[in-house]
Amino acid sequence: MSNIDNVISLLESKIGRVVQVAERLYSDNEQLRQRVNELFGQLDAKSLEVKVLESKYQNLKLAKTLESSSGEVKDVKLQVNRMVREIDKCIALLNR
């Protein structure tokens, strides 16, 4: 019987180690899932930031074009500044 007891004891020990490894892997997996979600959130934020910056760039490009073709530079600059402030307000609202 001692041989069977040894085998059972060894089997229980190995099962215990497998359970510990499985629990650690589940924990690691959950942490990795959380990290992936964080990174996707950061990616979304950066994508939005890129879109906003592209919009600002287009506005500045338009302003530069209008500036070179018009004598009312001050009005064009004011309009562009208003657009930029509006975009900044939108960004601030999105960051809340």
Buried (B, 14 or more C-beta within 10 A) or exposed (E): EEEEEEEEEEEEEEEEEEEEEEEEEEEEEEEEEEEEEEEEEEEEEEEBEEEBEEBBEEBEEBBEEBBEEEEEEEEBEEBBEEBBEEBEEEEEEEEE
